[in-house]
Amino acid sequence: MTDPIRPEEIYATAIAGFLHGARHIAVGMASPIPATGALLARERSNGTLRVSILGNPKSTPWTNGGAELFDLAGRGGIDGFFLSGGQIDGQGNINLVGVGDYPEAKVRWSGSFGSAYLYYVVPRVILFRWEHTRRTLVEQVDFISAPGSSDPNVYRPGGPVALITNLCLFDFDKDRKRFRLNSIHPGHSLEEVQDNTGFDFEIPDQFATTAVPDAETLGTLRGPVATRVAGIYPGFAQQVFGAAA
């Protein structure tokens, strides 16, 4: 009997769909689901897509970490990246600093690092948040680590294209500077998404249920992708795929 499809496999498949035609995708060191989606897209590209995973010498040739990433991104060499935040609001702003009035924040997080820069220069930034609640998806972030949009006179080739959570998938409308519901994951409902989202979003007349991976995609995920993931995120690979490094 085939093992049931896990939510992480659905999320990774949805992510891979946004990466079609990309040349080079970079992934943060603590982003196993985005990395799985990127590696699935790589398999589908017959190896033409390059995937670099920060902090892992097996997956990137860089020797100077963030500095080389920023340089390459600034020269147009990175097509896609992934960002998350303690808070994400309806305008695509993300907060990686903390909760409360800055600088007297009640809760402090890791900090912005290069999020604002990469948000400006990488053309496909996919936001992700695996806790879809009104605490994380808020009307307005307490601190803008990286802005979702810019004034028309600002040169900005990069920005968000989507937000994926454990409940649904949103597209980002750059002209209207807001999210639009794309699909709802199997087992969840529009009411659940609305109840747990702190910002307003556009609801089309018709929206889809997020597609589950077909047999070929599952074979790729549980075969070559799982093998690659196990060497980078062994705990995640064991939990999702039962794969050992």
CYANA upper distance limits for C-alpha pairs under 8 A (distance plus 0.5 A):
  5 ILE  CA      9 GLU  CA      7.14
  5 ILE  CA     10 ILE  CA      8.04
  5 ILE  CA    212 VAL  CA      8.24
  5 ILE  CA    213 PRO  CA      8.47
  6 ARG  CA     10 ILE  CA      7.30
  6 ARG  CA    240 VAL  CA      7.69
  7 PRO  CA     11 TYR  CA      6.79
  7 PRO  CA    166 ASN  CA      8.42
  8 GLU  CA     12 ALA  CA      6.57
  8 GLU  CA     33 ILE  CA      7.05
  8 GLU  CA    240 VAL  CA      7.80
  9 GLU  CA     13 THR  CA      6.62
  9 GLU  CA    212 VAL  CA      8.43
  9 GLU  CA    213 PRO  CA      7.70
  9 GLU  CA    218 LEU  CA      8.37
  9 GLU  CA    221 LEU  CA      7.99
 10 ILE  CA     14 ALA  CA      6.77
 10 ILE  CA    210 THR  CA      8.14
 10 ILE  CA    211 ALA  CA      7.65
 10 ILE  CA    212 VAL  CA      5.92
 10 ILE  CA    213 PRO  CA      6.80
 11 TYR  CA     15 ILE  CA      6.73
 11 TYR  CA     33 ILE  CA      7.75
 11 TYR  CA     37 GLY  CA      8.05
 11 TYR  CA    164 ILE  CA      8.03
 11 TYR  CA    166 ASN  CA      8.42
 12 ALA  CA     16 ALA  CA      6.67
 12 ALA  CA     33 ILE  CA      6.44
 12 ALA  CA     34 PRO  CA      6.91
 12 ALA  CA     36 THR  CA      6.27
 12 ALA  CA     37 GLY  CA      4.48
 12 ALA  CA     38 ALA  CA      8.25
 12 ALA  CA     40 LEU  CA      8.09
 13 THR  CA     17 GLY  CA      7.01
 13 THR  CA     37 GLY  CA      6.39
 13 THR  CA     40 LEU  CA      7.87
 13 THR  CA    212 VAL  CA      8.08
 13 THR  CA    213 PRO  CA      6.82
 13 THR  CA    217 THR  CA      8.38
 14 ALA  CA     18 PHE  CA      7.68
 14 ALA  CA     37 GLY  CA      8.00
 14 ALA  CA    210 THR  CA      7.95
 14 ALA  CA    211 ALA  CA      7.98
 15 ILE  CA     19 LEU  CA      7.54
 15 ILE  CA     34 PRO  CA      7.35
 15 ILE  CA     37 GLY  CA      5.72
 15 ILE  CA     38 ALA  CA      7.75
 15 ILE  CA    126 ILE  CA      8.45
 16 ALA  CA     20 HIS  CA      7.52
 16 ALA  CA     37 GLY  CA      5.25
 16 ALA  CA     38 ALA  CA      6.30
 16 ALA  CA     40 LEU  CA      6.71
 16 ALA  CA     41 ALA  CA      5.40
 17 GLY  CA     41 ALA  CA      7.93
 19 LEU  CA     38 ALA  CA      7.77
 19 LEU  CA     41 ALA  CA      6.90
 19 LEU  CA     80 GLY  CA      7.87
 20 HIS  CA     41 ALA  CA      7.31
 20 HIS  CA     45 SER  CA      8.35
 21 GLY  CA     45 SER  CA      8.42
 21 GLY  CA     49 LEU  CA      8.47
 22 ALA  CA     49 LEU  CA      6.84
 22 ALA  CA     79 ASP  CA      6.37
 22 ALA  CA     80 GLY  CA      7.88
 23 ARG  CA     48 THR  CA      7.31
 23 ARG  CA     49 LEU  CA      5.29
 23 ARG  CA     50 ARG  CA      6.61
 23 ARG  CA     78 ILE  CA      8.10
 23 ARG  CA     79 ASP  CA      6.90
 24 HIS  CA     49 LEU  CA      6.19
 24 HIS  CA     50 ARG  CA      5.10
 24 HIS  CA     51 VAL  CA      6.35
 24 HIS  CA     52 SER  CA      8.07
 24 HIS  CA     77 GLY  CA      7.41
 24 HIS  CA     78 ILE  CA      5.77
 24 HIS  CA     79 ASP  CA      5.99
 24 HIS  CA     80 GLY  CA      7.40
 25 ILE  CA     38 ALA  CA      7.49
 25 ILE  CA     49 LEU  CA      8.01
 25 ILE  CA     50 ARG  CA      6.76
 25 ILE  CA     51 VAL  CA      5.41
 25 ILE  CA     52 SER  CA      6.79
 25 ILE  CA     78 ILE  CA      6.43
 25 ILE  CA     79 ASP  CA      6.26
 25 ILE  CA     80 GLY  CA      5.23
 25 ILE  CA     81 PHE  CA      6.55
 26 ALA  CA     51 VAL  CA      6.33
 26 ALA  CA     52 SER  CA      5.23
 26 ALA  CA     53 ILE  CA      6.31
 26 ALA  CA     54 LEU  CA      7.76
 26 ALA  CA     78 ILE  CA      7.33
 26 ALA  CA     80 GLY  CA      6.84
 26 ALA  CA     81 PHE  CA      5.77
 26 ALA  CA     82 PHE  CA      8.23
 27 VAL  CA     31 SER  CA      7.26
 27 VAL  CA     34 PRO  CA      7.49
 27 VAL  CA     35 ALA  CA      6.53
 27 VAL  CA     51 VAL  CA      8.02
 27 VAL  CA     52 SER  CA      6.73
 27 VAL  CA     53 ILE  CA      5.24
 27 VAL  CA     54 LEU  CA      6.68
 27 VAL  CA     81 PHE  CA      6.42
 27 VAL  CA     82 PHE  CA      6.75
 28 GLY  CA     53 ILE  CA      6.47
 28 GLY  CA     54 LEU  CA      5.74
 28 GLY  CA     55 GLY  CA      8.30
 28 GLY  CA     82 PHE  CA      7.71
 29 MET  CA     53 ILE  CA      6.61
 29 MET  CA     54 LEU  CA      5.47
 29 MET  CA     55 GLY  CA      6.09
 29 MET  CA     56 ASN  CA      7.73
 31 SER  CA     35 ALA  CA      6.60
 32 PRO  CA     36 THR  CA      6.58
 32 PRO  CA    229 VAL  CA      8.21
 32 PRO  CA    233 TYR  CA      7.02
 32 PRO  CA    236 PHE  CA      7.49
 33 ILE  CA     37 GLY  CA      6.83
 34 PRO  CA     38 ALA  CA      6.62
 34 PRO  CA     82 PHE  CA      7.51
 35 ALA  CA     39 LEU  CA      6.54
 35 ALA  CA     53 ILE  CA      7.86
 35 ALA  CA    229 VAL  CA      8.26
 36 THR  CA     40 LEU  CA      6.62
 36 THR  CA    221 LEU  CA      8.43
 36 THR  CA    225 VAL  CA      7.34
 36 THR  CA    226 ALA  CA      8.45
 36 THR  CA    229 VAL  CA      7.22
 37 GLY  CA     41 ALA  CA      6.77
 38 ALA  CA     42 ARG  CA      6.72
 38 ALA  CA     51 VAL  CA      7.18
 39 LEU  CA     43 GLU  CA      6.81
 39 LEU  CA     51 VAL  CA      7.29
 39 LEU  CA    225 VAL  CA      6.60
 39 LEU  CA    228 ARG  CA      8.45
 40 LEU  CA     44 ARG  CA      6.85
 40 LEU  CA    220 THR  CA      7.65
 40 LEU  CA    221 LEU  CA      7.03
 40 LEU  CA    225 VAL  CA      6.71
 41 ALA  CA     45 SER  CA      6.72
 41 ALA  CA     49 LEU  CA      7.93
 42 ARG  CA     46 ASN  CA      7.17
 42 ARG  CA     47 GLY  CA      6.15
 42 ARG  CA     48 THR  CA      7.48
 42 ARG  CA     49 LEU  CA      5.51
 42 ARG  CA     50 ARG  CA      7.31
 42 ARG  CA     51 VAL  CA      7.64
 43 GLU  CA     47 GLY  CA      6.56
 43 GLU  CA    220 THR  CA      8.05
 43 GLU  CA    225 VAL  CA      8.20
 45 SER  CA     49 LEU  CA      6.47
 51 VAL  CA     59 SER  CA      7.79
 51 VAL  CA     60 THR  CA      8.38
 52 SER  CA     59 SER  CA      5.95
 52 SER  CA     60 THR  CA      5.39
 53 ILE  CA     59 SER  CA      5.98
 53 ILE  CA     60 THR  CA      6.53
 54 LEU  CA     59 SER  CA      8.16
 54 LEU  CA     60 THR  CA      7.29
 54 LEU  CA     65 GLY  CA      7.53
 55 GLY  CA     60 THR  CA      8.40
 55 GLY  CA     65 GLY  CA      7.64
 56 ASN  CA     60 THR  CA      6.91
 56 ASN  CA    232 ILE  CA      7.45
 57 PRO  CA     61 PRO  CA      6.96
 57 PRO  CA     62 TRP  CA      8.20
 58 LYS  CA    232 ILE  CA      8.43
 62 TRP  CA     68 GLU  CA      7.22
 63 THR  CA     68 GLU  CA      8.43
 64 ASN  CA     68 GLU  CA      6.39
 65 GLY  CA     69 LEU  CA      7.08
 66 GLY  CA     70 PHE  CA      6.52
 67 ALA  CA     71 ASP  CA      6.70
 68 GLU  CA     72 LEU  CA      6.58
 69 LEU  CA     73 ALA  CA      6.52
 70 PHE  CA     74 GLY  CA      6.49
 70 PHE  CA    114 GLY  CA      8.38
 70 PHE  CA    117 TYR  CA      8.36
 70 PHE  CA    118 LEU  CA      7.74
 71 ASP  CA     75 ARG  CA      6.89
 72 LEU  CA     76 GLY  CA      6.99
 72 LEU  CA     77 GLY  CA      5.58
 72 LEU  CA     78 ILE  CA      7.03
 73 ALA  CA     77 GLY  CA      5.69
 73 ALA  CA     78 ILE  CA      5.39
 73 ALA  CA     79 ASP  CA      8.49
 73 ALA  CA    118 LEU  CA      7.59
 73 ALA  CA    121 VAL  CA      6.90
 73 ALA  CA    122 VAL  CA      6.82
 74 GLY  CA    121 VAL  CA      6.56
 74 GLY  CA    122 VAL  CA      8.48
 76 GLY  CA    121 VAL  CA      7.91
 76 GLY  CA    122 VAL  CA      7.87
 78 ILE  CA    122 VAL  CA      6.68
 79 ASP  CA    122 VAL  CA      6.35
 79 ASP  CA    123 PRO  CA      6.32
 79 ASP  CA    124 ARG  CA      6.56
 80 GLY  CA    122 VAL  CA      6.47
 80 GLY  CA    123 PRO  CA      6.87
 80 GLY  CA    124 ARG  CA      5.03
 80 GLY  CA    125 VAL  CA      6.10
 80 GLY  CA    126 ILE  CA      8.10
 81 PHE  CA    118 LEU  CA      8.35
 81 PHE  CA    122 VAL  CA      7.31
 81 PHE  CA    124 ARG  CA      6.98
 81 PHE  CA    125 VAL  CA      5.44
 81 PHE  CA    126 ILE  CA      6.96
 82 PHE  CA    125 VAL  CA      5.95
 82 PHE  CA    126 ILE  CA      5.39
 82 PHE  CA    127 LEU  CA      6.23
 82 PHE  CA    128 PHE  CA      7.75
 83 LEU  CA    115 SER  CA      7.74
 83 LEU  CA    125 VAL  CA      7.41
 83 LEU  CA    126 ILE  CA      6.92
 83 LEU  CA    127 LEU  CA      5.41
 83 LEU  CA    128 PHE  CA      6.97
 84 SER  CA     88 ILE  CA      8.22
 84 SER  CA     94 ILE  CA      7.62
 84 SER  CA    127 LEU  CA      5.94
 84 SER  CA    128 PHE  CA      5.70
 84 SER  CA    129 ARG  CA      6.49
 85 GLY  CA     94 ILE  CA      6.00
 85 GLY  CA     95 ASN  CA      5.81
 85 GLY  CA     96 LEU  CA      5.57
 85 GLY  CA    129 ARG  CA      7.83
 86 GLY  CA     94 ILE  CA      8.07
 86 GLY  CA     95 ASN  CA      6.31
 86 GLY  CA     96 LEU  CA      6.16
 86 GLY  CA     97 VAL  CA      8.42
 86 GLY  CA     98 GLY  CA      7.81
 86 GLY  CA    109 TRP  CA      8.14
 86 GLY  CA    136 THR  CA      6.51
 87 GLN  CA     94 ILE  CA      6.31
 87 GLN  CA     95 ASN  CA      5.59
 87 GLN  CA     96 LEU  CA      7.76
 87 GLN  CA    135 ARG  CA      7.85
 87 GLN  CA    136 THR  CA      5.06
 87 GLN  CA    137 LEU  CA      6.33
 87 GLN  CA    138 VAL  CA      6.98
 87 GLN  CA    141 VAL  CA      6.38
 87 GLN  CA    142 ASP  CA      8.42
 88 ILE  CA     92 GLY  CA      6.86
 88 ILE  CA     93 ASN  CA      6.24
 88 ILE  CA     94 ILE  CA      5.08
 88 ILE  CA     95 ASN  CA      6.93
 88 ILE  CA    136 THR  CA      6.75
 88 ILE  CA    137 LEU  CA      5.51
 88 ILE  CA    138 VAL  CA      6.61
 88 ILE  CA    140 GLN  CA      8.26
 88 ILE  CA    141 VAL  CA      6.83
 89 ASP  CA     93 ASN  CA      6.03
 89 ASP  CA     94 ILE  CA      7.21
 89 ASP  CA    137 LEU  CA      6.07
 89 ASP  CA    138 VAL  CA      5.34
 89 ASP  CA    139 GLU  CA      5.83
 89 ASP  CA    140 GLN  CA      5.68
 89 ASP  CA    141 VAL  CA      6.25
 89 ASP  CA    198 GLY  CA      8.29
 89 ASP  CA    199 PHE  CA      6.94
 90 GLY  CA    137 LEU  CA      8.15
 90 GLY  CA    138 VAL  CA      7.62
 90 GLY  CA    139 GLU  CA      6.58
 90 GLY  CA    140 GLN  CA      7.68
 90 GLY  CA    178 ARG  CA      6.13
 90 GLY  CA    179 PHE  CA      6.77
 90 GLY  CA    199 PHE  CA      5.66
 90 GLY  CA    200 ASP  CA      7.05
 90 GLY  CA    201 PHE  CA      7.49
 91 GLN  CA    148 GLY  CA      6.37
 91 GLN  CA    149 SER  CA      7.83
 91 GLN  CA    177 LYS  CA      5.96
 91 GLN  CA    178 ARG  CA      5.52
 91 GLN  CA    179 PHE  CA      7.76
 92 GLY  CA    147 PRO  CA      7.25
 92 GLY  CA    148 GLY  CA      4.61
 92 GLY  CA    149 SER  CA      7.72
 92 GLY  CA    160 PRO  CA      7.46
 92 GLY  CA    172 PHE  CA      8.17
 92 GLY  CA    177 LYS  CA      7.97
 92 GLY  CA    178 ARG  CA      7.46
 92 GLY  CA    179 PHE  CA      8.16
 93 ASN  CA    141 VAL  CA      7.40
 93 ASN  CA    144 ILE  CA      6.58
 93 ASN  CA    145 SER  CA      7.96
 93 ASN  CA    146 ALA  CA      6.36
 93 ASN  CA    147 PRO  CA      4.99
 93 ASN  CA    148 GLY  CA      5.00
 93 ASN  CA    149 SER  CA      8.27
 94 ILE  CA    141 VAL  CA      7.27
 94 ILE  CA    143 PHE  CA      8.34
 94 ILE  CA    144 ILE  CA      6.35
 94 ILE  CA    145 SER  CA      6.27
 94 ILE  CA    146 ALA  CA      6.01
 94 ILE  CA    147 PRO  CA      7.15
 94 ILE  CA    148 GLY  CA      7.91
 95 ASN  CA    112 SER  CA      8.20
 95 ASN  CA    141 VAL  CA      6.59
 95 ASN  CA    142 ASP  CA      7.50
 95 ASN  CA    143 PHE  CA      5.94
 95 ASN  CA    144 ILE  CA      5.72
 95 ASN  CA    145 SER  CA      5.41
 95 ASN  CA    146 ALA  CA      7.55
 96 LEU  CA    109 TRP  CA      6.50
 96 LEU  CA    110 SER  CA      7.03
 96 LEU  CA    111 GLY  CA      5.64
 96 LEU  CA    112 SER  CA      5.81
 96 LEU  CA    143 PHE  CA      8.32
 96 LEU  CA    144 ILE  CA      8.43
 96 LEU  CA    145 SER  CA      6.34
 97 VAL  CA    108 ARG  CA      6.35
 97 VAL  CA    109 TRP  CA      5.55
 97 VAL  CA    110 SER  CA      6.96
 97 VAL  CA    111 GLY  CA      5.17
 97 VAL  CA    112 SER  CA      6.84
 97 VAL  CA    143 PHE  CA      7.19
 97 VAL  CA    145 SER  CA      7.28
 98 GLY  CA    102 TYR  CA      8.38
 98 GLY  CA    105 ALA  CA      6.36
 98 GLY  CA    106 LYS  CA      7.69
 98 GLY  CA    107 VAL  CA      5.59
 98 GLY  CA    108 ARG  CA      4.72
 98 GLY  CA    109 TRP  CA      5.70
 98 GLY  CA    142 ASP  CA      7.89
 98 GLY  CA    143 PHE  CA      7.65
 99 VAL  CA    105 ALA  CA      5.89
 99 VAL  CA    106 LYS  CA      6.14
 99 VAL  CA    107 VAL  CA      5.57
 99 VAL  CA    108 ARG  CA      7.24
 99 VAL  CA    142 ASP  CA      6.49
 99 VAL  CA    143 PHE  CA      8.20
100 GLY  CA    104 GLU  CA      7.27
100 GLY  CA    105 ALA  CA      4.92
100 GLY  CA    106 LYS  CA      5.91
100 GLY  CA    107 VAL  CA      7.65
100 GLY  CA    142 ASP  CA      6.54
101 ASP  CA    105 ALA  CA      5.90
101 ASP  CA    106 LYS  CA      8.42
101 ASP  CA    142 ASP  CA      7.20
101 ASP  CA    143 PHE  CA      8.37
102 TYR  CA    142 ASP  CA      8.31
102 TYR  CA    143 PHE  CA      7.56
111 GLY  CA    145 SER  CA      8.41
112 SER  CA    116 ALA  CA      7.78
112 SER  CA    145 SER  CA      5.95
112 SER  CA    146 ALA  CA      8.12
114 GLY  CA    118 LEU  CA      6.71
115 SER  CA    119 TYR  CA      6.44
115 SER  CA    145 SER  CA      7.55
115 SER  CA    146 ALA  CA      6.47
116 ALA  CA    120 TYR  CA      6.97
116 ALA  CA    145 SER  CA      6.79
116 ALA  CA    146 ALA  CA      4.66
116 ALA  CA    147 PRO  CA      7.40
117 TYR  CA    121 VAL  CA      7.04
117 TYR  CA    146 ALA  CA      8.35
118 LEU  CA    122 VAL  CA      6.08
118 LEU  CA    158 GLY  CA      8.04
119 TYR  CA    125 VAL  CA      7.22
119 TYR  CA    146 ALA  CA      7.18
119 TYR  CA    147 PRO  CA      8.16
119 TYR  CA    148 GLY  CA      8.12
119 TYR  CA    158 GLY  CA      6.27
119 TYR  CA    159 GLY  CA      5.57
119 TYR  CA    160 PRO  CA      7.78
120 TYR  CA    156 ARG  CA      5.90
120 TYR  CA    157 PRO  CA      6.91
120 TYR  CA    158 GLY  CA      5.00
120 TYR  CA    159 GLY  CA      6.25
121 VAL  CA    156 ARG  CA      6.91
121 VAL  CA    157 PRO  CA      5.98
121 VAL  CA    158 GLY  CA      4.86
121 VAL  CA    159 GLY  CA      7.84
122 VAL  CA    157 PRO  CA      7.34
122 VAL  CA    158 GLY  CA      4.90
122 VAL  CA    159 GLY  CA      7.11
123 PRO  CA    157 PRO  CA      6.22
123 PRO  CA    158 GLY  CA      4.35
123 PRO  CA    159 GLY  CA      6.36
123 PRO  CA    160 PRO  CA      8.28
124 ARG  CA    158 GLY  CA      7.06
124 ARG  CA    159 GLY  CA      6.88
124 ARG  CA    160 PRO  CA      6.72
124 ARG  CA    161 VAL  CA      6.35
125 VAL  CA    158 GLY  CA      7.82
125 VAL  CA    159 GLY  CA      6.19
125 VAL  CA    160 PRO  CA      5.09
125 VAL  CA    161 VAL  CA      6.38
125 VAL  CA    162 ALA  CA      7.84
126 ILE  CA    160 PRO  CA      6.33
126 ILE  CA    161 VAL  CA      6.36
126 ILE  CA    162 ALA  CA      5.61
126 ILE  CA    163 LEU  CA      6.43
126 ILE  CA    164 ILE  CA      8.11
127 LEU  CA    160 PRO  CA      7.35
127 LEU  CA    161 VAL  CA      8.46
127 LEU  CA    162 ALA  CA      6.58
127 LEU  CA    163 LEU  CA      4.99
127 LEU  CA    164 ILE  CA      6.87
128 PHE  CA    163 LEU  CA      5.93
128 PHE  CA    164 ILE  CA      5.36
128 PHE  CA    165 THR  CA      6.25
129 ARG  CA    136 THR  CA      8.42
129 ARG  CA    163 LEU  CA      8.24
129 ARG  CA    164 ILE  CA      7.08
129 ARG  CA    165 THR  CA      5.44
129 ARG  CA    166 ASN  CA      7.76
130 TRP  CA    164 ILE  CA      8.49
130 TRP  CA    165 THR  CA      5.52
130 TRP  CA    166 ASN  CA      5.50
131 GLU  CA    136 THR  CA      7.41
131 GLU  CA    165 THR  CA      7.39
131 GLU  CA    166 ASN  CA      7.04
132 HIS  CA    136 THR  CA      7.02
132 HIS  CA    137 LEU  CA      7.10
132 HIS  CA    165 THR  CA      6.47
132 HIS  CA    166 ASN  CA      6.76
132 HIS  CA    167 LEU  CA      7.13
132 HIS  CA    196 ASN  CA      6.90
132 HIS  CA    197 THR  CA      7.54
133 THR  CA    137 LEU  CA      6.49
133 THR  CA    196 ASN  CA      5.10
133 THR  CA    197 THR  CA      6.39
133 THR  CA    198 GLY  CA      7.98
134 ARG  CA    138 VAL  CA      6.16
134 ARG  CA    196 ASN  CA      5.72
134 ARG  CA    197 THR  CA      5.59
134 ARG  CA    198 GLY  CA      5.11
135 ARG  CA    198 GLY  CA      8.09
137 LEU  CA    196 ASN  CA      8.49
137 LEU  CA    197 THR  CA      6.16
137 LEU  CA    198 GLY  CA      5.92
137 LEU  CA    199 PHE  CA      7.29
138 VAL  CA    197 THR  CA      7.45
138 VAL  CA    198 GLY  CA      4.84
138 VAL  CA    199 PHE  CA      6.08
139 GLU  CA    198 GLY  CA      5.68
139 GLU  CA    199 PHE  CA      4.85
139 GLU  CA    200 ASP  CA      8.05
140 GLN  CA    199 PHE  CA      8.30
148 GLY  CA    159 GLY  CA      6.88
148 GLY  CA    160 PRO  CA      7.04
148 GLY  CA    177 LYS  CA      8.16
149 SER  CA    159 GLY  CA      7.49
149 SER  CA    174 LYS  CA      7.61
149 SER  CA    177 LYS  CA      7.16
150 SER  CA    154 VAL  CA      6.79
150 SER  CA    156 ARG  CA      7.97
160 PRO  CA    172 PHE  CA      6.90
160 PRO  CA    174 LYS  CA      8.49
161 VAL  CA    171 ASP  CA      6.51
161 VAL  CA    172 PHE  CA      5.59
161 VAL  CA    173 ASP  CA      8.15
162 ALA  CA    169 LEU  CA      7.71
162 ALA  CA    170 PHE  CA      5.99
162 ALA  CA    171 ASP  CA      4.85
162 ALA  CA    172 PHE  CA      5.73
162 ALA  CA    179 PHE  CA      8.44
163 LEU  CA    169 LEU  CA      6.42
163 LEU  CA    170 PHE  CA      5.55
163 LEU  CA    171 ASP  CA      6.95
163 LEU  CA    172 PHE  CA      7.91
164 ILE  CA    168 CYS  CA      6.60
164 ILE  CA    169 LEU  CA      5.02
164 ILE  CA    170 PHE  CA      6.77
165 THR  CA    169 LEU  CA      6.90
166 ASN  CA    185 HIS  CA      8.11
167 LEU  CA    184 ILE  CA      6.74
167 LEU  CA    185 HIS  CA      6.11
167 LEU  CA    188 HIS  CA      6.88
167 LEU  CA    193 VAL  CA      7.05
168 CYS  CA    181 LEU  CA      8.26
168 CYS  CA    182 ASN  CA      8.19
168 CYS  CA    183 SER  CA      6.27
168 CYS  CA    184 ILE  CA      4.70
168 CYS  CA    185 HIS  CA      5.66
168 CYS  CA    193 VAL  CA      7.79
168 CYS  CA    210 THR  CA      7.98
169 LEU  CA    181 LEU  CA      6.93
169 LEU  CA    182 ASN  CA      5.96
169 LEU  CA    183 SER  CA      5.74
169 LEU  CA    184 ILE  CA      6.77
169 LEU  CA    185 HIS  CA      8.10
169 LEU  CA    210 THR  CA      8.09
170 PHE  CA    179 PHE  CA      6.43
170 PHE  CA    180 ARG  CA      5.88
170 PHE  CA    181 LEU  CA      5.03
170 PHE  CA    182 ASN  CA      5.47
170 PHE  CA    183 SER  CA      7.51
171 ASP  CA    179 PHE  CA      6.15
171 ASP  CA    180 ARG  CA      5.65
171 ASP  CA    181 LEU  CA      6.79
171 ASP  CA    182 ASN  CA      6.39
172 PHE  CA    177 LYS  CA      7.64
172 PHE  CA    178 ARG  CA      6.39
172 PHE  CA    179 PHE  CA      5.01
172 PHE  CA    180 ARG  CA      6.62
173 ASP  CA    177 LYS  CA      6.04
173 ASP  CA    178 ARG  CA      6.02
173 ASP  CA    179 PHE  CA      6.48
173 ASP  CA    180 ARG  CA      7.39
174 LYS  CA    178 ARG  CA      7.56
178 ARG  CA    201 PHE  CA      7.10
178 ARG  CA    202 GLU  CA      8.22
179 PHE  CA    201 PHE  CA      5.75
179 PHE  CA    202 GLU  CA      6.85
180 ARG  CA    201 PHE  CA      6.05
180 ARG  CA    202 GLU  CA      5.00
180 ARG  CA    203 ILE  CA      6.67
180 ARG  CA    204 PRO  CA      8.01
181 LEU  CA    201 PHE  CA      7.45
181 LEU  CA    202 GLU  CA      6.67
181 LEU  CA    203 ILE  CA      6.01
181 LEU  CA    204 PRO  CA      7.45
181 LEU  CA    207 PHE  CA      7.67
182 ASN  CA    207 PHE  CA      6.47
182 ASN  CA    208 ALA  CA      7.20
183 SER  CA    207 PHE  CA      6.12
183 SER  CA    208 ALA  CA      5.10
183 SER  CA    209 THR  CA      5.57
183 SER  CA    210 THR  CA      5.61
184 ILE  CA    188 HIS  CA      7.00
184 ILE  CA    189 SER  CA      7.23
184 ILE  CA    190 LEU  CA      7.69
184 ILE  CA    207 PHE  CA      8.37
184 ILE  CA    208 ALA  CA      7.07
184 ILE  CA    209 THR  CA      5.41
184 ILE  CA    210 THR  CA      5.98
185 HIS  CA    209 THR  CA      6.20
185 HIS  CA    210 THR  CA      5.31
185 HIS  CA    211 ALA  CA      8.29
186 PRO  CA    209 THR  CA      6.68
186 PRO  CA    210 THR  CA      7.01
188 HIS  CA    192 GLU  CA      7.12
188 HIS  CA    193 VAL  CA      8.23
189 SER  CA    193 VAL  CA      6.92
190 LEU  CA    194 GLN  CA      6.63
191 GLU  CA    195 ASP  CA      6.48
192 GLU  CA    196 ASN  CA      6.73
193 VAL  CA    197 THR  CA      6.62
203 ILE  CA    207 PHE  CA      8.35
213 PRO  CA    217 THR  CA      5.97
213 PRO  CA    218 LEU  CA      6.38
214 ASP  CA    218 LEU  CA      6.61
215 ALA  CA    219 GLY  CA      6.64
216 GLU  CA    220 THR  CA      6.87
217 THR  CA    221 LEU  CA      6.60
218 LEU  CA    222 ARG  CA      6.40
219 GLY  CA    223 GLY  CA      6.23
220 THR  CA    224 PRO  CA      6.36
220 THR  CA    225 VAL  CA      6.66
221 LEU  CA    225 VAL  CA      5.39
221 LEU  CA    226 ALA  CA      6.34
222 ARG  CA    226 ALA  CA      5.62
222 ARG  CA    227 THR  CA      8.35
222 ARG  CA    241 PHE  CA      6.74
223 GLY  CA    227 THR  CA      6.84
224 PRO  CA    228 ARG  CA      6.84
225 VAL  CA    229 VAL  CA      6.58
226 ALA  CA    230 ALA  CA      6.47
226 ALA  CA    237 ALA  CA      6.90
226 ALA  CA    241 PHE  CA      6.98
226 ALA  CA    243 ALA  CA      7.04
227 THR  CA    231 GLY  CA      7.31
227 THR  CA    243 ALA  CA      7.46
227 THR  CA    244 ALA  CA      8.40
227 THR  CA    245 ALA  CA      7.73
228 ARG  CA    232 ILE  CA      7.38
229 VAL  CA    233 TYR  CA      6.10
229 VAL  CA    234 PRO  CA      7.45
229 VAL  CA    237 ALA  CA      6.55
230 ALA  CA    234 PRO  CA      4.88
230 ALA  CA    235 GLY  CA      8.13
230 ALA  CA    236 PHE  CA      8.04
230 ALA  CA    237 ALA  CA      5.50
230 ALA  CA    238 GLN  CA      7.80
230 ALA  CA    243 ALA  CA      6.73
230 ALA  CA    244 ALA  CA      6.31
230 ALA  CA    245 ALA  CA      5.17
231 GLY  CA    245 ALA  CA      5.51
233 TYR  CA    237 ALA  CA      6.65
234 PRO  CA    238 GLN  CA      6.60
234 PRO  CA    243 ALA  CA      8.23
234 PRO  CA    244 ALA  CA      6.90
234 PRO  CA    245 ALA  CA      6.39
235 GLY  CA    239 GLN  CA      6.74
236 PHE  CA    240 VAL  CA      6.59
237 ALA  CA    241 PHE  CA      5.81
237 ALA  CA    242 GLY  CA      6.76
237 ALA  CA    243 ALA  CA      5.89
237 ALA  CA    244 ALA  CA      7.42
238 GLN  CA    242 GLY  CA      4.62
238 GLN  CA    243 ALA  CA      5.20
238 GLN  CA    244 ALA  CA      6.34
239 GLN  CA    243 ALA  CA      8.41
